[in-house]
Amino acid sequence: MTARQVTLADVAEHAGVSLATASRVLNGSTRRVSEELRERVAGAARGLGYLPNASAQALARDSSVLVGLLVPDIADPYFSGIAAGVTRVAERAGLVVVLGTTGRAPDREVELVTTLRAHRARALVIAGSRGTDRRAIAHLARELAAFAGQGGRVACVSQAKLGVDAVVPANRGGARALARALAGLGHRSFAVLAGPPGLLVARDRLAGFRAGLADAGVDLPDAHVVHGGFTRDGGHEAASRLIAAKSGATCVFAVNDVVATGAVAALREHGVRVPEDVSLAGFDDIPALRDLAPGLSTVRLPLEEMGERAARLVLGEVGGAPRTVRVAGEVVLRASTSSPGGTGLRRPASTP
């Protein structure tokens, strides 16, 4: 038979105080209680093994020790890197990170914010690109305003679209610099695995890459831009379509490293060698791919630092107008890119 859970009423009776007084002491109310009563209640709680009710504490304090972190997919190394940074800062502050995954579903994102607001979460970090649905953005912005109105703090890691503090990586600038570097290797025929057309980060990286090629006097035909999922399988499927099109491209840019992993597999399956036949580059420099052979050329983003910066925004001093922290990317050329000299994407699709 399990032992009965000790209640707040048991503590109050044992300490010889009212239930309201016991609650003020143990749930952190702002109302003052004498030191003598505080010690009596705390001693009774320790003696009985009483575990305070976290929800009651949050209501009494109008806040909790919870920091919410919302990501589209924790299995994506991009978001796990950001999560590591957020968690590190929150834990140093004695707080607990509660993780929610949205699957890039706007309704789910709003639902999770509402739940965290109900639990009086102290702060919230939302990582992940915004979509192009203005109605969904407005709906989320209203819910975040309600969260802030309750005393919570919010920051996002993506675009500054929600009227809150934001950590914004240089998606356009990084892709532009990468395009210039790849053109500098001598490539003049490019293709892009561009991710979903309705995802702003994918759009920004495609636009930046186009701009960088234009700087080098190189055109990117629309037919060489292939959209697909923002995942490994999306990259595999998009690369397979690109290979079948026989575009002649000698260099392929995948708008994130995870898409690039799928592209590597598809190229290998069709007997296309990297970089001998075609060069390949990604974006993000996720740690999981640093041991990939050949090493992937990419744009390095400081993912854990981005998470740390977002956490400091929501846990530090209160600002006035929403603040934007911009994070630069660094072009890193590795063995997956070289000067053109192979067949490019011309050979018929076939297995080795």
Beta strands, then each sheet from edge to edge (+ up, - down):
strand 1: 66-71
strand 2: 96-101
strand 3: 123-127
strand 4: 153-157
strand 5: 165-169
strand 6: 190-195
strand 7: 225-227
strand 8: 251-254
strand 9: 279-281
strand 10: 298-300
strand 11: 324-327
strand 12: 330-332
sheet 1: 2+ 1+ 3+ 4+ 5+ 11+
sheet 2: 7+ 6+ 8+ 9+
sheet 3: 10+ 12-
end
